Amino acid sequence: MKGEMEMVSKRKKAFYNTDNFWGYLFISPLLILMLIFSVGPIFFAFYMSLTDWKLSGAGEFIGLANFKELFADPATWTELKNSLIYTVFKVPVGVSISLVLAYFLNQRIPFRGMFRVVYFLPSITMTVAIGLVWRYLFNSQYGIVNAILAFFGIQGPYWMADPKYFFAAIILVAIWQGIGYDMIILLAGLQNVPGMYYEAARMEGATSFQCFRKITVPLITPSLFFVIIMEFMNSLKVFDLIYIFINASYGPIEDAARTMVYGIYQKAFVHSRMGYASAEAVILFVIILAVTLVQFWGERKWVHYD
Amino acid sequence: MTDAGKKKRPKVKKIQVLSFTVLMLGLIIMILPFLWMVLTAFKTYAETVQIPIVWFPEKWTLDNFEYVLTSMNFLLYYKNSIIMVVGVIVGQLFVCSLAGYAFARIDFKYRSQLFLFLMAVLMVPGQMTIIARYLLIYNLHLTDTYIGLILPLVPSIFGTFLLRQFFMGIPFELEEAARIDGCGYWGIYTRIMLPLAKGGLVTLAIFAFNSTWNDLMWPLIITNTEEYRVLAVAVAAIKGAYDTKNNLLMAASVMVTIPCVLVFAVGQKQFIEGVASTGIKG
């Protein structure tokens, strides 16, 4: 009887009064804009990578010619190599420093709030401005990096003119900028670790270092995993800092630091070769996807969810 | 009694001393570039190329700021940046709160499938789609317009997830009570959900401000004329005669950083908590 009444009332409900109507109405602005600006472009990028699309007019279908050209171009290999070097240095060094800092910040010490804010400051600052400031700091004549090195009796290199040091300088700045953000996420993970674990370990006579290795690290592996995944993705996509450091120079300096997204930018928006640039974007997408999948596959080996 | 008092005072442990010392040293490294930026912004050009380096300007001058604002046209770029940021924030708050509410509380068909679909789209790097997105804007003749700058940044999946999380935390009873009083979905959304999710809206607004204000690539490719240039592009484009004038470069850097620091100072708590929560829930 009751069920029947419900059925009747459900049938009587006008279309504009249903969950379906309101649900779709409410998500429609997001969905429509997303289809136009994200989903459509994803499929179009794959298609474009198989054409010789220029700025205006449709491109002609040329099969895998873009990819062949990419692999034959030494610049592509430089970009691939630089992106990997950047990632391989930035992620482990940055995350390790963040983890140690988060552990220290989780101790009972004064000024914790101030530390949190100051370490976080570079991650909210415009990367373009950070690039300008550090270019000046690394200036071999007037910069304070070499002035400080000279104070310790070290002759600093020509950071901004020597291709060998140029890219290293960029990676250092990237690490400097990123550690605060990762530190905050890891700190939140640390604060979720119940204090009783440490107390128990202390009773057994464990040292601080043992506590860190045997309790802290295993228990925050979920946060750590999240930070590493995010760092990998962002590092492979680095652009702003590279762009501002290269600052329209060319030759060995540009080659020392050009990464994949820099290459995509240049091909598409400097040389107006949209199809060719899309091919490189597809390669970047495949690399990011592969790296992410490998990490999720490796996740069960080292990440503990309780 | 004095004995008990003594016992209660915690002993300073080695790890605390070590932590504080390392964090203090790190603090210097974190703050020094900012300090140098601010100090240089008040120096004359001659002082920036002095050897050995001078730390403090002899006479603090505001000339650099005045020059950047007027002769280098930064007032215009400020205006454009503000319009872009406000547009993106308003757009995201509207679009993401509607969708976030629907995903949190309305039981529509294929809800979970659509949610998974959003997650998959979120995983695709923006650089992959930026070329097609640019061509779209270009062919619609929307390059060098505010619409072209703003609209593609509005549909934020991250923002939708963030607000959904907040809406899910609002008690069901309130919604039920409102429904009995004759409130429809729209009424519940505007009168109950939005006011109660204020913390989430503020957090999203701060995130949107930060990412839009600092964004370089999209405005760089979508604007060509000075009329629509934003600050990030303007700072990146300082070249030629100014490129070696570090007093001007640092003044420009200070001026683009100040709004970030102000917003951060106001919304520091929400922002840091928002960042922290991404790791726990993710």
Contacts between the chains, C-beta under 8 A, distances in Angstrom:
chain1	res1	chain2	res2	distance
A	17	B	184	7.9
A	19	B	106	5.4
A	19	B	107	5.0
A	19	B	108	5.2
A	20	B	108	4.8
A	20	B	109	5.4
A	22	B	102	7.3
A	22	B	106	5.7
A	22	B	108	7.4
A	22	B	184	7.9
A	22	B	185	4.2
A	22	B	186	7.9
A	23	B	102	4.9
A	23	B	106	4.1
A	23	B	107	7.3
A	23	B	108	2.5
A	23	B	109	7.7
A	23	B	111	6.7
A	24	B	108	6.0
A	26	B	98	4.5
A	26	B	99	6.2
A	26	B	101	6.2
A	26	B	102	3.7
A	26	B	106	6.6
A	26	B	185	7.4
A	26	B	189	7.5
A	27	B	98	7.1
A	27	B	99	4.5
A	27	B	102	4.8
A	27	B	103	7.0
A	27	B	108	8.0
A	27	B	114	7.2
A	29	B	94	7.1
A	29	B	95	4.6
A	29	B	98	6.2
A	29	B	99	7.2
A	29	B	155	7.8
A	30	B	95	5.0
A	30	B	96	6.9
A	30	B	98	7.2
A	30	B	99	4.0
A	30	B	155	5.2
A	30	B	160	6.1
A	31	B	99	7.6
A	31	B	114	7.8
A	33	B	95	6.7
A	33	B	151	7.1
A	33	B	152	7.9
A	33	B	154	5.7
A	33	B	155	3.7
A	34	B	118	7.8
A	34	B	121	6.7
A	34	B	155	4.4
A	34	B	157	7.3
A	36	B	136	7.3
A	37	B	129	7.6
A	37	B	133	5.6
A	37	B	136	7.5
A	37	B	151	7.4
A	37	B	152	4.3
A	37	B	155	6.2
A	38	B	121	5.6
A	38	B	124	7.4
A	38	B	129	5.9
A	38	B	155	6.8
A	39	B	121	6.1
A	40	B	132	7.1
A	40	B	136	7.7
A	41	B	128	7.9
A	41	B	129	3.6
A	41	B	130	7.8
A	41	B	131	7.7
A	41	B	132	3.4
A	41	B	133	4.9
A	41	B	136	7.1
A	42	B	121	7.5
A	42	B	124	5.6
A	42	B	128	6.6
A	42	B	129	5.6
A	42	B	132	7.9
A	44	B	132	4.1
A	44	B	135	7.9
A	45	B	128	5.4
A	45	B	129	6.0
A	45	B	131	6.4
A	45	B	132	5.3
A	48	B	131	6.9
A	48	B	132	6.6
A	53	B	135	7.8
A	55	B	135	8.0
A	55	B	138	7.2
A	56	B	138	7.9
A	100	B	22	7.8
A	101	B	22	7.7
A	101	B	23	6.9
A	101	B	26	6.5
A	103	B	19	7.8
A	104	B	18	7.4
A	104	B	19	3.6
A	104	B	20	7.9
A	104	B	22	5.7
A	104	B	23	5.5
A	105	B	19	7.3
A	105	B	23	6.5
A	107	B	15	5.9
A	107	B	16	5.3
A	107	B	19	4.4
A	107	B	20	7.9
A	108	B	10	7.4
A	108	B	16	6.2
A	109	B	16	5.4
A	109	B	19	5.4
A	109	B	20	4.7
A	109	B	23	7.3
A	110	B	20	7.2
A	115	B	23	5.2
A	115	B	27	6.5
A	116	B	272	6.6
A	117	B	268	6.4
A	117	B	272	8.0
A	118	B	27	5.6
A	118	B	30	5.5
A	118	B	31	5.9
A	119	B	26	7.1
A	119	B	27	7.5
A	119	B	30	5.6
A	120	B	264	8.0
A	120	B	272	6.5
A	121	B	30	6.8
A	121	B	31	7.8
A	121	B	34	6.9
A	121	B	261	7.5
A	121	B	264	7.6
A	122	B	30	6.7
A	122	B	33	8.0
A	124	B	210	5.6
A	124	B	214	7.9
A	124	B	260	5.2
A	124	B	261	7.6
A	124	B	264	5.1
A	124	B	271	7.6
A	125	B	214	7.6
A	125	B	257	5.4
A	125	B	260	5.8
A	125	B	261	7.9
A	126	B	213	6.9
A	126	B	214	4.4
A	126	B	231	7.6
A	126	B	232	5.9
A	126	B	235	7.3
A	126	B	256	5.2
A	126	B	257	6.5
A	126	B	260	6.6
A	127	B	214	6.3
A	127	B	216	6.9
A	128	B	214	7.6
A	128	B	216	5.7
A	128	B	232	5.1
A	128	B	235	4.8
A	128	B	236	4.9
A	128	B	256	7.4
A	129	B	37	7.8
A	129	B	235	6.2
A	129	B	252	7.7
A	129	B	253	3.9
A	129	B	256	5.2
A	129	B	257	5.5
A	130	B	33	7.6
A	131	B	236	8.0
A	132	B	235	6.7
A	132	B	238	7.8
A	132	B	249	5.1
A	132	B	250	7.4
A	132	B	252	7.5
A	132	B	253	5.2
A	133	B	33	5.1
A	133	B	34	7.8
A	133	B	36	7.0
A	133	B	37	4.8
A	133	B	250	6.9
A	133	B	253	5.7
A	134	B	33	6.5
A	136	B	36	7.6
A	136	B	40	7.2
A	136	B	246	5.0
A	136	B	249	6.8
A	136	B	250	7.0
A	137	B	33	6.0
A	137	B	36	6.5
A	139	B	246	7.9
A	141	B	49	7.8
A	141	B	51	6.8
A	142	B	48	6.4
A	142	B	49	5.7
A	142	B	50	7.8
A	142	B	51	7.1
A	142	B	53	6.2
A	142	B	246	7.2
A	144	B	32	7.5
A	144	B	36	6.1
A	144	B	53	6.4
A	147	B	52	7.1
A	147	B	53	5.4
A	176	B	29	7.2
A	176	B	30	7.5
A	176	B	33	7.9
A	180	B	30	7.4
A	181	B	275	6.4
A	184	B	272	5.7
A	184	B	275	5.0
A	184	B	276	5.3
A	185	B	275	6.3
A	185	B	276	6.1
A	185	B	278	6.7
A	185	B	279	3.5
A	186	B	279	7.3
A	187	B	276	7.0
A	188	B	276	3.5
A	188	B	277	7.1
A	188	B	279	5.7
A	188	B	280	5.7
A	189	B	279	6.0
A	189	B	280	6.8
A	192	B	280	6.8
A	208	B	13	8.0
A	208	B	14	7.3
A	208	B	15	4.4
A	222	B	279	7.9
A	222	B	280	7.9
A	223	B	279	4.5
A	223	B	280	6.9
A	226	B	278	7.5
A	226	B	279	4.9
A	226	B	282	4.4
A	227	B	279	6.6
A	233	B	125	7.0
A	236	B	125	7.9
A	237	B	125	5.4
A	237	B	126	7.8
A	237	B	127	5.7
A	239	B	127	7.3
A	239	B	216	7.4
A	239	B	217	5.8
A	240	B	216	4.7
A	240	B	217	7.1
A	243	B	216	6.8
A	243	B	236	6.7
A	244	B	216	7.8
A	244	B	236	5.6
A	247	B	239	7.3
A	247	B	243	7.6
A	248	B	239	6.4
A	261	B	127	5.1
A	264	B	127	6.1
A	264	B	131	7.5
A	265	B	217	7.0
A	265	B	221	7.7
A	268	B	130	7.9
A	268	B	131	4.9
A	268	B	134	7.4
A	268	B	221	7.9
A	269	B	134	7.5
A	269	B	220	7.9
A	269	B	221	5.0
A	274	B	131	5.5
A	274	B	135	6.5
A	277	B	131	5.7
A	278	B	131	5.5
A	278	B	132	7.6
A	281	B	127	6.1
A	281	B	128	4.7
A	281	B	130	8.0
A	281	B	131	6.5
A	282	B	128	7.3
A	284	B	125	6.8
A	284	B	127	6.6
A	284	B	128	6.8
A	285	B	124	6.8
A	285	B	125	6.3
A	285	B	128	4.8
A	288	B	125	5.8
A	289	B	123	7.8
A	292	B	123	7.1
